[in-house]
Amino acid sequence: MKAPHSILRTGQTSCHNGSDELVACTGSGQDAELCKGLPWHEPRFVTQGEIVVDEVTGLIWTRDANRAEYP
């Protein structure tokens, strides 16, 4: 399992001003212009036996929410 080393891409595809009006991205410095960051993992969640791994955050949990068999 690899731990995340950078910020992920936001997926933003358009640029907007303070009034939420669509504006040209060129020179705006907004995410849609720069597209910086790492791409999302596909698939994000991977099942490995009885555990699930989030490939983006590195978090791991069991598939069975009641593993200790509490009443």
C-alpha positions in Angstrom: 0.0 0.0 0.0 1.3 3.4 -0.9 0.6 6.4 1.3 -0.5 9.7 -0.4 2.4 12.0 -1.1 0.7 15.0 -2.6 -2.6 16.8 -3.0 -5.1 15.2 -5.4 -6.5 16.9 -8.4 -9.8 18.7 -7.7 -11.4 17.7 -11.0 -12.5 21.3 -11.6 -13.2 21.9 -15.3 -14.4 25.5 -15.4 -13.4 28.9 -13.8 -15.8 31.3 -12.0 -15.6 34.7 -10.6 -16.8 35.8 -7.1 -20.4 36.0 -8.3 -20.1 32.4 -9.6 -20.2 33.6 -13.2 -18.3 31.5 -15.8 -15.0 33.2 -16.8 -12.1 32.4 -19.0 -9.5 30.2 -17.2 -6.5 31.6 -19.0 -4.5 33.6 -16.4 -6.9 33.0 -13.6 -4.7 30.7 -11.6 -7.7 28.6 -10.7 -7.7 24.8 -10.5 -9.3 24.3 -13.9 -6.5 26.2 -15.6 -3.6 24.6 -13.7 -4.9 21.0 -13.3 -2.2 20.3 -10.7 -2.1 17.4 -8.3 -2.1 13.7 -8.5 -4.8 11.8 -10.4 -7.4 9.8 -8.3 -6.8 6.1 -8.0 -9.1 3.9 -10.0 -10.5 2.0 -8.3 -10.3 4.1 -5.1 -11.4 1.3 -2.7 -9.7 -2.1 -2.9 -11.0 -5.2 -1.1 -8.2 -7.4 0.2 -9.8 -10.4 1.9 -11.6 -9.1 5.0 -10.3 -5.6 4.8 -11.0 -2.6 2.6 -8.2 -0.2 1.6 -8.8 3.4 0.5 -6.0 3.9 -2.1 -6.3 7.7 -1.8 -6.0 8.2 2.0 -4.3 5.0 3.0 -7.1 4.2 5.5 -7.9 0.5 6.2 -11.0 -1.0 7.8 -12.6 -4.4 8.1 -15.5 -5.4 5.9 -17.4 -6.6 8.9 -18.6 -3.7 11.0 -19.3 -6.0 14.0 -16.0 -7.9 14.0 -16.0 -8.2 17.8 -19.6 -9.5 17.7 -21.1 -7.0 20.2 -24.8 -7.5 20.9 
